């Protein structure tokens, strides 16, 4: 059994609901998905018990009716565990993970600015990466967002050409 | 004494790029530090969703002038994984050679900047002169000093052969000799050692908890390097050491980068010897099947990660980039805790945040002529030599000596 397979087996043994929802994608890559309510216990278990001690980044996805969040964690031996959950797009509320991974702060602020995620429990700090005078409720990485300035996206450039 | 909050930036003392820092001081002592990032945000992730995969290779490459190959490789690796492409081995070796050449130019650039930040401008002049050797090699191999355009989905666009190989070997010999000299300076020159030691301290524990990457982490004793931990390109076939140091300060970060330069020369020689014959690319489909991949790359500044999600069309559904500076910038406030304000530039510079390089062509407007003319890189270089010679400074002998070494 490979390291990756034993990690998957460990996760499924600990959390029965992960059966069929976590798998080896390829060597050194494990992907999994959970419900939002299950996320924190799997995330902290992976960090504390399975040595996924580095949070590489958090990736936000506009999935149409839902918004997905993938937490990409790595171990010293190069294995990456990508753990995902989705929330309704009209209520994109997630909890901060800064108490487990302090560097999550900047990744969560990025999700707030670019996708409109609402991160509960995040302390005060500067926004990132948009400017202070960026219009409220405009989230550039949402699929329905289009640049308003003429000539700033390819479709408009084509139309104006 | 009352605390005073002063803004540093967006135009500021350590970087050529805009970032804004807020520094709380008690006298000259730093009590608190916070960063406001995002001044250089260009919406590249969104732009990638509106362009084809092939267009994105060139767009992604322009995230950073110094780490351009890092970003384009991380991106194409993810796309190739989703598409199930078997990239030819020769292409993987060429990517590795360009990657290490890029690391050499980045680390030599950093060494010069570090010298400049502590008032050791001779080091800046020496290292940036030597850096030209690797910039010329990159231009010879790829046609460009930065933004090489060497990667494509499925392989690389140019082979390395013939005289290019001997030119690289000669350049490695010269640069290795120069780097040995810099290592001697860094380990024997007391003023440099004293100025960098104990400055910008980041303990191993703090580096781990704050998620430091690259030379910043390795100088705090953390043997973490994506080339070794999660091998990509041809790194799995090369013999190299992960350079670490336990000084946990700017001095340690200097030693790590110089050690990595020596490893880079060795890796390039190995790669040139081991590089197998064969094709340099496979044909990639225009439309990439639905899927997702997470790609990691050890850029000169640390781990660069890209996530790509494909939806079956010729444009990606999502491209996510986490550059190494975003991971390391969070360590800076810890490094500056209870330090003197004068240490701020070198501490920030020591994580090696991103800068950009200049164009190869320059538009020159002659007041006597109406039409602007173009000046090639070689002409610009000669113009610089003549300009200094007119002022009584002649570099001819030095240039001849350097030319003979090459």
Interface residues (C-beta under 8 A of the other chain):
Chain A: X26 X28 X29 X31 X53 X54 X55 X56 X57 X59 X60 X61 X62 X70 X72 X74 X76 X77 X78 X80 X82 X101 X102 X103 X105 X106 X107 X114 X125 X126 X127 X128 X129 X130 X131 X140 X141 X145 X147 X153 X154 X155
Chain B: X34 X35 X36 X37 X38 X41 X43 X45 X46 X47 X50 X51 X81 X208 X209 X210 X211 X224 X226 X229 X230 X231 X292 X294 X296 X303 X305 X307 X309 X317 X318 X320 X322 X326 X327 X329 X330
